[in-house]
Amino acid sequence: MSSDWKIYTKTGDKGNTSLIGGTRVPKYDVRIEAYGTVDELNAWVGLIRDQDVAKHYRDILLEIQKHLFTLESELARGPDKIERKLPVVQEEDISLLENEIDTMNEKIPELNSFVLPGGHTTVSYCHLARTVCRRAERCVIKMNESFSVNPVNIKYLNRLSDYFFVLSRKLSHDLGISESPWNPRI
């Protein structure tokens, strides 16, 4: 970025912002809510990556952050024609998550009940990322009602929330933390 580029533009001071391409929309627009929630998720992923976890997990989390930035740019694209080509989330990005989920699942105990979040800070961060991911997925699905969304983006978010759940369980296992099963009183 240019050294004279400023973070503040003052163009949003009255409650509007620009989509990629220049279209101005209110900051409460469903598209802003969708990519803003994905951005929030990306910040949580960064926090997990900053924890004392194995390098393999940090590497996968960094890839996930890159995919989330790609997804954000797709969601932020306005109706105006733009000069540059934007990256897109691809099926292979979903395959990466599925392969990671399968690999982790092979190394953890079978799940017989719901698991309560917690037990270790890093595990809790995974659960927070999972819940924000589910909210992002709901926002993108809502956005899709008015503005066409690539179905791969919804599928990616769905699989990503599964990834965070399994990662929370794998980290509990790696750390020797007992999971707390939910035993409802009936």
Contacts in CASP RR format, 6 or more apart in sequence:
PFRMAT RR
TARGET T0000
AUTHOR 0000-0000-0000
METHOD contacts of the structure
MODEL  1
MSSDWKIYTKTGDKGNTSLIGGTRVPKYDVRIEAYGTVDELNAWVGLIRD
QDVAKHYRDILLEIQKHLFTLESELARGPDKIERKLPVVQEEDISLLENE
IDTMNEKIPELNSFVLPGGHTTVSYCHLARTVCRRAERCVIKMNESFSVN
PVNIKYLNRLSDYFFVLSRKLSHDLGISESPWNPRI
11 17 0 8 1.000
11 18 0 8 1.000
12 27 0 8 1.000
15 26 0 8 1.000
15 27 0 8 1.000
16 24 0 8 1.000
16 25 0 8 1.000
16 26 0 8 1.000
16 27 0 8 1.000
17 24 0 8 1.000
17 25 0 8 1.000
17 27 0 8 1.000
17 32 0 8 1.000
18 24 0 8 1.000
18 25 0 8 1.000
19 25 0 8 1.000
19 31 0 8 1.000
19 76 0 8 1.000
19 77 0 8 1.000
19 78 0 8 1.000
19 79 0 8 1.000
19 80 0 8 1.000
20 73 0 8 1.000
20 76 0 8 1.000
20 77 0 8 1.000
20 78 0 8 1.000
20 82 0 8 1.000
20 86 0 8 1.000
21 77 0 8 1.000
21 78 0 8 1.000
21 80 0 8 1.000
21 81 0 8 1.000
21 82 0 8 1.000
22 78 0 8 1.000
22 80 0 8 1.000
23 78 0 8 1.000
23 79 0 8 1.000
23 80 0 8 1.000
25 31 0 8 1.000
25 32 0 8 1.000
26 32 0 8 1.000
30 139 0 8 1.000
30 142 0 8 1.000
30 143 0 8 1.000
30 146 0 8 1.000
30 147 0 8 1.000
31 75 0 8 1.000
31 76 0 8 1.000
31 78 0 8 1.000
31 143 0 8 1.000
31 147 0 8 1.000
33 139 0 8 1.000
33 142 0 8 1.000
33 143 0 8 1.000
34 75 0 8 1.000
34 136 0 8 1.000
34 139 0 8 1.000
34 140 0 8 1.000
34 142 0 8 1.000
34 143 0 8 1.000
35 71 0 8 1.000
35 72 0 8 1.000
35 75 0 8 1.000
35 76 0 8 1.000
36 72 0 8 1.000
37 132 0 8 1.000
37 135 0 8 1.000
37 136 0 8 1.000
37 139 0 8 1.000
38 68 0 8 1.000
38 71 0 8 1.000
38 72 0 8 1.000
38 75 0 8 1.000
38 136 0 8 1.000
38 140 0 8 1.000
38 157 0 8 1.000
39 68 0 8 1.000
39 72 0 8 1.000
40 132 0 8 1.000
40 136 0 8 1.000
41 68 0 8 1.000
41 129 0 8 1.000
41 132 0 8 1.000
41 133 0 8 1.000
41 136 0 8 1.000
42 65 0 8 1.000
42 68 0 8 1.000
42 69 0 8 1.000
42 72 0 8 1.000
44 125 0 8 1.000
44 128 0 8 1.000
44 129 0 8 1.000
44 132 0 8 1.000
45 61 0 8 1.000
45 64 0 8 1.000
45 65 0 8 1.000
45 68 0 8 1.000
45 129 0 8 1.000
46 61 0 8 1.000
46 65 0 8 1.000
47 125 0 8 1.000
48 57 0 8 1.000
48 61 0 8 1.000
48 122 0 8 1.000
48 125 0 8 1.000
48 126 0 8 1.000
48 129 0 8 1.000
48 167 0 8 1.000
49 57 0 8 1.000
49 58 0 8 1.000
49 61 0 8 1.000
49 62 0 8 1.000
49 65 0 8 1.000
51 121 0 8 1.000
51 122 0 8 1.000
51 125 0 8 1.000
52 122 0 8 1.000
53 122 0 8 1.000
53 171 0 8 1.000
54 174 0 8 1.000
57 167 0 8 1.000
57 171 0 8 1.000
60 96 0 8 1.000
60 100 0 8 1.000
63 96 0 8 1.000
64 97 0 8 1.000
64 160 0 8 1.000
64 163 0 8 1.000
67 89 0 8 1.000
67 93 0 8 1.000
67 156 0 8 1.000
70 86 0 8 1.000
70 87 0 8 1.000
70 88 0 8 1.000
70 89 0 8 1.000
71 89 0 8 1.000
71 153 0 8 1.000
71 156 0 8 1.000
71 157 0 8 1.000
73 86 0 8 1.000
73 87 0 8 1.000
74 86 0 8 1.000
74 88 0 8 1.000
74 89 0 8 1.000
74 149 0 8 1.000
74 150 0 8 1.000
74 153 0 8 1.000
75 140 0 8 1.000
75 143 0 8 1.000
75 149 0 8 1.000
75 153 0 8 1.000
77 86 0 8 1.000
88 150 0 8 1.000
88 152 0 8 1.000
89 150 0 8 1.000
89 152 0 8 1.000
89 153 0 8 1.000
89 156 0 8 1.000
90 152 0 8 1.000
91 152 0 8 1.000
93 156 0 8 1.000
94 152 0 8 1.000
94 155 0 8 1.000
94 156 0 8 1.000
94 159 0 8 1.000
97 156 0 8 1.000
97 159 0 8 1.000
97 160 0 8 1.000
97 162 0 8 1.000
97 163 0 8 1.000
98 159 0 8 1.000
100 163 0 8 1.000
100 166 0 8 1.000
101 159 0 8 1.000
101 162 0 8 1.000
101 163 0 8 1.000
101 166 0 8 1.000
104 166 0 8 1.000
104 167 0 8 1.000
104 169 0 8 1.000
104 170 0 8 1.000
105 166 0 8 1.000
107 170 0 8 1.000
107 173 0 8 1.000
108 166 0 8 1.000
108 169 0 8 1.000
108 170 0 8 1.000
108 173 0 8 1.000
109 173 0 8 1.000
111 169 0 8 1.000
112 181 0 8 1.000
113 181 0 8 1.000
113 182 0 8 1.000
113 183 0 8 1.000
114 181 0 8 1.000
114 182 0 8 1.000
115 168 0 8 1.000
115 169 0 8 1.000
115 179 0 8 1.000
115 180 0 8 1.000
115 181 0 8 1.000
115 182 0 8 1.000
116 179 0 8 1.000
116 180 0 8 1.000
116 181 0 8 1.000
116 182 0 8 1.000
117 123 0 8 1.000
117 124 0 8 1.000
117 127 0 8 1.000
117 128 0 8 1.000
117 168 0 8 1.000
118 124 0 8 1.000
118 127 0 8 1.000
118 180 0 8 1.000
119 172 0 8 1.000
119 177 0 8 1.000
119 178 0 8 1.000
119 179 0 8 1.000
119 180 0 8 1.000
120 171 0 8 1.000
120 172 0 8 1.000
120 175 0 8 1.000
120 177 0 8 1.000
122 171 0 8 1.000
122 175 0 8 1.000
123 168 0 8 1.000
123 171 0 8 1.000
123 172 0 8 1.000
123 175 0 8 1.000
123 177 0 8 1.000
126 164 0 8 1.000
126 165 0 8 1.000
126 167 0 8 1.000
126 168 0 8 1.000
126 171 0 8 1.000
127 164 0 8 1.000
127 165 0 8 1.000
127 168 0 8 1.000
129 164 0 8 1.000
130 161 0 8 1.000
130 164 0 8 1.000
130 165 0 8 1.000
130 168 0 8 1.000
133 157 0 8 1.000
133 160 0 8 1.000
133 161 0 8 1.000
133 164 0 8 1.000
134 161 0 8 1.000
136 157 0 8 1.000
137 154 0 8 1.000
137 157 0 8 1.000
137 158 0 8 1.000
137 161 0 8 1.000
140 149 0 8 1.000
140 153 0 8 1.000
140 154 0 8 1.000
140 157 0 8 1.000
141 149 0 8 1.000
141 154 0 8 1.000
143 149 0 8 1.000
144 154 0 8 1.000
169 179 0 8 1.000
171 177 0 8 1.000
172 178 0 8 1.000
172 179 0 8 1.000
END
